[in-house]
């Protein structure tokens, strides 16, 4: 696929799908709110003025592929692209909000903060892709907004070439910004005590 031809291997994601599905199933029984965040870009949403576009590494990568950075981001994470969709096994159920992020931020210019606060949620459990990108950003931003952030280390993944960044992100975040644990620990906790949010 496009990720592979771009040098962005995603084999590590496959090993995370079953633990994510188990946590999602348990969350639907035990928590107040399950929501889904999707990064979905359009060619125009990453304009030429964006610092991301101006970075030399990104300009060089785009130059080898042709087209614009926005076109490449949309091809990877657009609403019609693989990266802009939730896989069938993890699809939202009726009543589960879907938050659309146009940048690599769960909170910036999204409805996430409002959804959490209006539902009385103080704890947030993060699952998904990419650890060194959206997951770390969401953890930092959520902690800065006084949410108790959790990351399930076996339910997050990164591009295969970013294994070191994945490990570094979890190590850094575990130092105080978030609670980092496993799905087994979280599921055991859910059976003993109902968490307030996910």
ABEGO torsion letter per residue (X at the ends): XAAAAAGBBAAAAAAAAAAAAAAAAAAAAABABBBBBBBBBBAAABBAABAAAABAAAAAAAAAAEEBAAAAAAAAABAABAAABBBAAABBBBGBBBBBBABBBAABGBAAAAAAAAAGBABBBBBEOBAABAAAAAAAAAAAAGBBBBBBAAABBBBAAAAAAAAAAAAAAAAGABBBBBAAAAAAAAAABBBABX
